């Protein structure tokens, strides 16, 4: 994958740091409740590509620099100024993220409100760690709109159908405890422990073999829609790629030698 220079928005509206195999992606528009505008969209689109292309990154954590606010969704002020098209990336969709083809896992660390497009960003991630004051909502129907950035597609896959339809048709928010009870989020913790918990989960993932991570994630995603015959075929093909890899030899060898494995990703 071709790697391109970082756009000017990196480090401003979105912070991006890499350490120990983890990419930290932090929304940073506190004056706008982290609403998604064109600048955030361009930044996230670049970050998605960089995460996938960078062999030193195993997993990404999407968070907010603003305590008590994850993301308010689309920037209505920018839309009112005629900039609505800038919020939709031609390849990755809303926010440069929700329709992106990604080979590595993302964790959303949600503190406070994730509303509209903000919730849809979190739903596009593979895992969600939430604070106990997190709320998740798709209030578009209250404004004569609908959740068009994946919410109406992904929420019924993540919650029991009746609860998902209730949330979509009332526009009412889902509290963190209800989200946890039905498997929408992986963890609910005190807000003071949110970053530590999300990074710890990411660290447990980053320690594992890159090829095995990629193949496992791809197969798990396919399980949403494919039939058993297609899934077993994909499973067998993935098994051959993993079983014949250098990492498949390194893992058992490291175990026998009582040392940490040195993954090559091949």
Secondary structure, DSSP 8 states (H G I E B T S, - for coil): -------TTBTTTEEEEEETTEEEEEE--GGGTT-B-HHHHHHHHHHHHHHHH-TT--EEEEEESSTTEEE--B-HHHHHTT-GGGGEETTTEETTTTT---SSEEEEEE-SEEETHHHHHHHHSSEEEEETT-EEE-GGGGGT---TTTHHHHHHHHS-HHHHHHHHHH---EEHHHHHHTTS-SEEE-GGGHHHHHHHHHHHHHTS-HHHHHHHHHHHHHTTT--HHHHHHHHHHHHHHHHTSHHHHHHHHHHHTTS-------
